[in-house]
Amino acid sequence: MSSQPFNNRSDVLKEAETLVNGDRNDAYGDPIDDFRTTAELWTTYIRRIIDRRESTQLQPHDVASMMLLLKVSRLTWSPEKRDHWVDAIGYASCGWDCVEREGATDEWEGFVS
């Protein structure tokens, strides 16, 4: 008998395998295509941050924006999936909350390093 405590790793691994080889692959397309599209969108966004702020420092609202871009990428594959739209709205509202709490202005004062 093993002295190690029970864990759920095997169950989680099996669930993940089922999702990435089934439902997720069907909903988002092949991972290389999905991730490539997302990478292109994120690269454009980050380049804009560097040009606009002269910094590579990401802010909390940038995470929300980039997650929105992830959803945009997935919408190109499955626009009928309501979850993408709901998540996009959620990320947008959280992003705006971050902007307000960060005290950012329209001119991005304070973000240039």
Number of C-alpha atoms within 10 A of each C-alpha: 3 5 5 6 5 7 8 7 9 9 10 11 11 10 11 13 12 13 13 15 11 11 11 15 14 13 16 20 16 15 12 9 14 17 16 13 18 20 16 13 16 17 13 11 16 18 14 14 18 14 11 13 17 13 15 14 13 12 13 15 22 17 15 21 19 20 19 21 21 20 22 19 23 21 19 13 16 15 15 11 13 11 12 19 16 12 14 21 14 13 21 17 14 17 22 15 15 18 16 12 11 14 11 14 11 5 9 11 10 11 17 13 8
